[in-house]
Structures are given as C-alpha cells and as structure tokens.
Amino acid sequence: MMAQGLGECAPEGSGAVYPNGVYKEPLDNREGGPVENTLYAVLKEKQGEVVTIAPTVTVREAVDLYIRQRIGALPVVDEGKICGILSERDIVWRCVKNSLDPAVTTVGEVMTPDPICVSKEMTAEQAMVCMTQERVRHLPVVDGDRLIGIVSIGDLIKWVVRDQEHTIQDLMKYIYDVRA
C-alpha cells in the first residue's frame, strides 16, 4: 500500500513534495532540543498502540471497541493491508440512516473504502489542510506500506496550539531579553 492522496493535500504554494514532506523550523521543547513538526512526531507524543478492526467484524462489536478505547475512527485492516476506515459518521450515515441492524451488519459493508493515507513526514499543518480539503477528521499515517498510526483533527489542533505557545514564549523571551 502506498500513501494515497499526498500530492492532492499539499497546501497551495507550499512547495511540498511528498512522501519526503516539508519540514517547519524546529520548535524548542522543554528540554531545549529540537522537535520535528511531522506526523511521526505527533504520533510519538500521542503514544499508544494502533487499534484496528477487520472488515468481517459486526458494527455492534466496532461500537463496543470505540467505547472501550475512547476513539472516533478505526482503520480497517484485511490480511495486513489497510482497506478502509470506519468512522462514527460511517455508522450513522450508512448503518443507522438505512435502518441496518448493527448486530449483523459488518464493518466492510459500511466503512469508507480506500482511505486517504498520509506519510509520516507530512507536517501537522499540511495534514490539517488535507483534512479540510478531503472533509475527513481522521488520517491513517503510514511508513511506506506499514500503518503506524492514525491522527485526528483534535490531535493536530493540540499539536499546533502547542507550537504556537512555544512561539509566543520564544517571542516573549526575545522581547524581554532585548530590553534588558
């Protein structure tokens, strides 16, 4: 599986070339070292294992998994390959709206097939642009053919806010250090 849709999600005029990605200037973390601004860095900070589901599992079992894991989307994996993504929206729009019984309807029947997958080198800002353009709230992140995680719009907002807080701190330090 190759990362799909990477070029389509590049911000206009960004000069972004995927899958290598475009890097923002490093942030300063609390230990004083550089922090890369890639989805790989977001996933490292987020921690935790990647929760996936098979297309043969029932929607009811998927909902139980959502509740247990406190998540909003699941990559659907068949024979080691990502073949879809199941979001809360998929369940509402395709299962509930059509009065399908979640106890017998399978994930494969209601999932979004062939989801947009992004490279771990993509920046958080580029991923947010991609989500906006494609109208999705979750993006599977891959390293070559291997699924390494999933990022939500909430994960990315948290990351960007942290970046902005660091920028504000750096500017404040600069302003007050210059005056002294």
Secondary structure, DSSP 4 states (H G I P E B T S, - for coil): -PPPSTGGGSPTTS---TTT--PPPPEE-TTSSEE--BHHHHHHHH-SPPP-B-TTSBHHHHHHHHHHHT-SEEEEEETTEEEEEEEHHHIIIIIITTT--TTT-BHHHHSEES---EETTSBHHHHHHHHHHHT-SEEEEEETTEEEEEEEHHHHHHHHHHHHHHHHHHHHHHHHHHH-
